[in-house]
Amino acid sequence: MMDRVLNLHNQVLSGKVLTSKQVEEIGKIADVVYKAAEEGQTKRYDQFRGMAKDYGFNLDRAVPDYRPKSNQGASNVFDKMPPAAQYKGKRMRDTETGKFFVSDGMTWKPE
């Protein structure tokens, strides 16, 4: 997987323009890598909080939560497309298809 990203990276460095399919592929690979790192971080966080609790420490002081705020309750993933009017000019990606959309303030337009 990382060999594929390196190959695409080298193509960009050599001046080649990536196709939309290749860009989508990079996005999917990035999602997989990020999710694995996020799961590892959450596991370590929970492990150290458990140890701090066992020793009677103040959990928030002993093990600060440095995870991104989106992982602390809020989510940047929608179950369905949000209202385009609230996200005018914003770009979003469908996590199932990898396709990108941009809000024109009225509708979500495919890129």
SULLIN-V605648 format. One record per residue. RES is the residue in one letter. SS is DSSP state (h for helix, s for strand, l for the rest). BURIAL is I if it has 24 or more other ideal C-beta (glycine too) atoms within 12 Angstrom, else O. Layout:
RES,SS,BURIAL
RES,SS,BURIAL
This chain:
M,l,O
M,h,O
D,h,O
R,h,O
V,h,O
L,h,O
N,h,O
L,h,I
H,h,O
N,h,O
Q,h,O
V,h,O
L,h,O
S,l,O
G,l,O
K,l,O
V,l,O
L,l,O
T,l,O
S,h,O
K,h,O
Q,h,O
V,h,O
E,h,O
E,h,O
I,h,I
G,h,I
K,h,I
I,h,I
A,h,O
D,h,O
V,h,O
V,h,O
Y,h,O
K,h,O
A,h,O
A,h,O
E,h,O
E,h,O
G,h,O
Q,h,O
T,h,O
K,h,O
R,h,O
Y,h,O
D,h,O
Q,h,O
F,h,O
R,h,O
G,h,O
M,h,O
A,h,O
K,h,O
D,h,O
Y,l,O
G,l,O
F,l,O
N,l,O
L,h,O
D,h,O
R,h,O
A,h,O
V,l,O
P,l,O
D,l,O
Y,l,O
R,l,O
P,l,O
K,h,O
S,h,O
N,h,O
Q,l,O
G,l,O
A,l,O
S,l,O
N,l,O
V,l,O
F,l,O
D,l,O
K,l,O
M,l,O
P,l,O
P,l,O
A,h,O
A,h,O
Q,h,O
Y,h,O
K,l,O
G,l,O
K,l,O
R,s,O
M,s,I
R,s,I
D,l,O
T,l,O
E,l,O
T,l,O
G,l,I
K,l,O
F,s,O
F,s,I
V,s,O
S,s,O
D,l,O
G,l,O
M,l,O
T,l,O
W,s,I
K,s,O
P,s,O
E,l,O
